[in-house]
């Protein structure tokens, strides 16, 4: 990929962590709120900062699955899993396994690699039964089940994660159309699929289009609507218990779809407001990204500041004995 300015160039303070009376951590980043017209509503840092969206763009990667017709028989829970970075819990693993079986494939056809489940119950079950994790436990196995479903439609070459494979070429073309930007290159994601770089504003623009999509629109609009609504309908499949995506979508009660990406990327789709949000914390701090997206969801009226879940991501910190130790808050000038 061509060289870019440092990701830190133009970054501004977004999130602070205070312990007692001392500022212990300061997280800088970039954030953009955009309309589907391309108008930037507000931004912090550099809107044109080039990033890897990582898993935050899974709903974009899933668009060819629906637009091709390959996913015509899929249920909303399949679409939620195609957009998911899941915990590897039983509700995720069993559904992906059945999806693959339904199209005549199995775990060995995946190319995402094995991963220890993040779900504690599933991890403990594997240990107690002396079993090893498999590719179904990979947090991206739902996305890859979608890739395999598309692959069956396009020609069935098994190495569907290769950058020049028809599946990934379809993803790249769609990604560039929806972001409105030619990607400057790609990196290999943790699940072995290419992850196409784009600017933060282009990513927010894509999310704004998902926000504006409707069931009465053209084929792409209908596909965007189906993916957005599947995420909202099944927040437990998009991530899992204890995870910010699931926690916050539940708390918003259908008012937004949100998705995290590795290295502290977060996006949000706000259908009622017709807004897309994208943010990146430059040091890769996940806690800061979760705090920042929580603040922006409150700012734009889709999350009540009084909801108990808010304090999990933006509020007081306690010791393991329950003593008040500090707090996480937004930096002056942000949200």
PyMOL commands that set and color helices and strands:
alter all, ss='L'
color gray80, all
select helices_A, chain A and resi 54-61+63-67+76-82+90-102+107-109+120-128+135-137+141-154+166-179+200-212+219-233+235-238+244-252+286-299+310-313
alter helices_A, ss='H'
color red, helices_A
select strands_A, chain A and resi 12-19+22-35+40-44+50-52+186-188+194-199+257-261+265-270+275-281+316-318+324-330
alter strands_A, ss='S'
color yellow, strands_A
deselect
rebuild
show_as cartoon
